Amino acid sequence: MSEPEAHIHTTAGKLADLQRRIEEATHAGSARAVEKQHAKGKLTARERIDLLLDEGSFVELDEFARHRATDFGMADNRP
């Protein structure tokens, strides 16, 4: 059964919906893709950013943006 939707007509519901969307956007990569990177001895882009910058100093802008490229089958690789 699917999880109940937040009541988006209240401030608390809107905040809960925003938090859910942020979680989905920041964890958009599949576990398989992350494991594939780690198997090659590589870190994911977010892991590299975390190592590069001071904790709490990075603010991601446009975290809900998605690329529009469709060439070379890129549309099939969207999360």
Backbone as CSV, one residue per row, in Angstrom:
resi,resn,N_x,N_y,N_z,CA_x,CA_y,CA_z,C_x,C_y,C_z
1,MET,0.843,-1.177,0.000,0.000,0.000,0.000,0.886,1.236,0.000
2,SER,0.480,2.263,-0.719,1.293,3.478,-0.797,1.150,4.283,0.488
3,GLU,2.178,5.109,0.726,2.149,5.930,1.929,1.149,7.063,1.747
4,PRO,0.517,7.525,2.831,-0.469,8.598,2.696,0.189,9.900,2.273
5,GLU,-0.515,10.658,1.436,0.016,11.938,0.973,-0.150,12.983,2.067
6,ALA,0.816,13.900,2.140,0.722,14.991,3.100,-0.414,15.918,2.688
7,HIS,-1.084,16.484,3.665,-2.162,17.431,3.391,-1.515,18.739,2.951
8,ILE,-1.505,19.007,1.646,-0.757,20.145,1.114,-1.486,21.476,1.268
9,HIS,-2.580,21.487,2.003,-3.289,22.744,2.236,-2.888,23.372,3.567
10,THR,-2.017,22.706,4.311,-1.524,23.254,5.570,-0.035,23.528,5.439
11,THR,0.469,24.410,6.272,1.896,24.717,6.240,2.711,23.479,6.584
12,ALA,2.286,22.740,7.587,3.007,21.528,7.981,3.001,20.514,6.845
13,GLY,1.880,20.394,6.155,1.792,19.475,5.031,2.681,19.892,3.877
14,LYS,2.731,21.189,3.618,3.593,21.700,2.548,5.059,21.483,2.885
15,LEU,5.430,21.704,4.151,6.813,21.475,4.569,7.180,19.996,4.474
16,ALA,6.252,19.129,4.854,6.503,17.690,4.762,6.679,17.271,3.303
17,ASP,5.862,17.831,2.416,5.975,17.525,0.993,7.301,18.028,0.433
18,LEU,7.713,19.238,0.831,8.994,19.782,0.386,10.143,18.906,0.867
19,GLN,10.109,18.477,2.123,11.170,17.625,2.666,11.235,16.291,1.919
20,ARG,10.071,15.736,1.591,10.024,14.478,0.832,10.655,14.666,-0.541
21,ARG,10.339,15.777,-1.202,10.896,16.048,-2.532,12.405,16.262,-2.474
22,ILE,12.879,16.941,-1.431,14.323,17.149,-1.268,15.022,15.810,-1.074
23,GLU,14.449,14.938,-0.252,15.027,13.604,-0.043,15.096,12.830,-1.354
24,GLU,14.030,12.879,-2.131,14.013,12.182,-3.417,15.066,12.748,-4.363
25,ALA,15.222,14.065,-4.377,16.177,14.706,-5.288,17.616,14.406,-4.894
26,THR,17.900,14.401,-3.600,19.281,14.191,-3.164,19.669,12.718,-3.160
27,HIS,18.698,11.829,-3.200,18.991,10.395,-3.250,18.451,9.789,-4.540
28,ALA,18.549,10.563,-5.621,17.973,10.139,-6.899,18.738,8.981,-7.530
29,GLY,20.017,8.877,-7.267,20.810,7.795,-7.839,20.415,6.459,-7.240
30,SER,20.362,5.453,-8.065,19.988,4.143,-7.558,21.128,3.541,-6.750
31,ALA,20.790,2.634,-5.865,21.807,1.954,-5.060,22.758,1.192,-5.976
32,ARG,22.226,0.684,-7.076,23.057,-0.050,-8.039,24.117,0.863,-8.649
33,ALA,23.729,2.098,-8.987,24.671,3.049,-9.578,25.752,3.435,-8.580
34,VAL,25.375,3.609,-7.318,26.348,3.951,-6.276,27.327,2.800,-6.088
35,GLU,26.815,1.585,-6.023,27.686,0.411,-5.869,28.629,0.261,-7.058
36,LYS,28.143,0.583,-8.234,28.964,0.502,-9.439,30.140,1.480,-9.347
37,GLN,29.879,2.705,-8.857,30.941,3.693,-8.668,31.941,3.204,-7.627
38,HIS,31.440,2.697,-6.515,32.314,2.231,-5.439,33.153,1.033,-5.888
39,ALA,32.583,0.171,-6.720,33.323,-0.989,-7.214,34.504,-0.566,-8.083
40,LYS,34.382,0.587,-8.727,35.471,1.111,-9.555,36.477,1.906,-8.722
41,GLY,36.234,1.984,-7.410,37.114,2.759,-6.547,36.835,4.249,-6.611
42,LYS,35.650,4.611,-7.064,35.276,6.019,-7.209,34.217,6.393,-6.177
43,LEU,34.134,7.684,-5.913,33.086,8.222,-5.060,32.019,8.856,-5.941
44,THR,30.816,8.975,-5.399,29.768,9.675,-6.137,30.054,11.173,-6.088
45,ALA,29.377,11.922,-6.920,29.586,13.376,-6.962,29.283,14.009,-5.608
46,ARG,28.209,13.598,-4.973,27.867,14.158,-3.659,28.908,13.796,-2.607
47,GLU,29.438,12.596,-2.663,30.490,12.201,-1.720,31.741,13.040,-1.924
48,ARG,32.093,13.313,-3.173,33.271,14.147,-3.452,33.062,15.578,-2.964
49,ILE,31.865,16.107,-3.146,31.563,17.456,-2.662,31.668,17.502,-1.141
50,ASP,31.141,16.482,-0.469,31.214,16.430,0.997,32.651,16.427,1.491
51,LEU,33.539,15.742,0.779,34.948,15.704,1.180,35.670,17.010,0.866
52,LEU,35.265,17.668,-0.186,35.942,18.873,-0.647,35.630,20.102,0.203
53,LEU,34.389,20.238,0.620,33.940,21.451,1.299,33.750,21.227,2.794
54,ASP,33.761,22.329,3.535,33.491,22.265,4.967,32.047,21.842,5.189
55,GLU,31.818,21.105,6.275,30.482,20.618,6.588,29.522,21.795,6.776
56,GLY,28.385,21.710,6.127,27.366,22.742,6.248,27.590,23.972,5.391
57,SER,28.687,24.014,4.632,28.963,25.208,3.835,28.402,25.114,2.417
58,PHE,27.996,23.940,1.986,27.490,23.758,0.624,25.976,23.888,0.612
59,VAL,25.474,24.757,-0.244,24.038,24.916,-0.431,23.746,24.601,-1.889
60,GLU,23.010,23.549,-2.115,22.695,23.151,-3.484,21.544,23.990,-4.019
61,LEU,21.746,24.550,-5.190,20.700,25.311,-5.857,20.110,24.454,-6.969
62,ASP,18.852,24.647,-7.227,18.168,23.919,-8.304,18.252,22.409,-8.133
63,GLU,18.043,21.935,-6.917,18.127,20.500,-6.684,16.997,19.724,-7.351
64,PHE,15.971,20.438,-7.800,14.865,19.775,-8.481,15.008,19.825,-9.997
65,ALA,16.047,20.483,-10.492,16.251,20.608,-11.939,16.655,19.265,-12.536
66,ARG,16.220,19.027,-13.756,16.585,17.802,-14.473,17.103,18.193,-15.845
67,HIS,18.043,17.422,-16.344,18.575,17.742,-17.663,17.534,17.420,-18.728
68,ARG,17.644,18.109,-19.847,16.690,17.918,-20.938,17.297,17.157,-22.109
69,ALA,18.541,16.760,-21.982,19.211,16.083,-23.089,18.544,14.738,-23.370
70,THR,18.335,14.454,-24.643,17.733,13.182,-25.034,18.615,12.411,-26.008
71,ASP,19.712,13.017,-26.442,20.610,12.344,-27.376,21.314,11.170,-26.697
72,PHE,21.719,10.224,-27.491,22.498,9.070,-27.042,21.774,8.249,-25.974
73,GLY,20.453,8.269,-25.974,19.685,7.469,-25.025,19.680,8.014,-23.609
74,MET,20.027,9.284,-23.432,20.102,9.852,-22.088,18.739,9.920,-21.405
75,ALA,17.668,10.011,-22.168,16.335,10.069,-21.575,16.014,8.776,-20.835
76,ASP,16.615,7.668,-21.258,16.370,6.381,-20.609,17.113,6.249,-19.289
77,ASN,18.099,7.113,-19.028,18.916,7.013,-17.821,18.504,7.982,-16.728
78,ARG,17.372,8.610,-16.870,16.919,9.563,-15.853,16.386,8.816,-14.645
79,PRO,16.669,9.365,-13.457,16.115,8.722,-12.248,14.632,8.975,-12.120
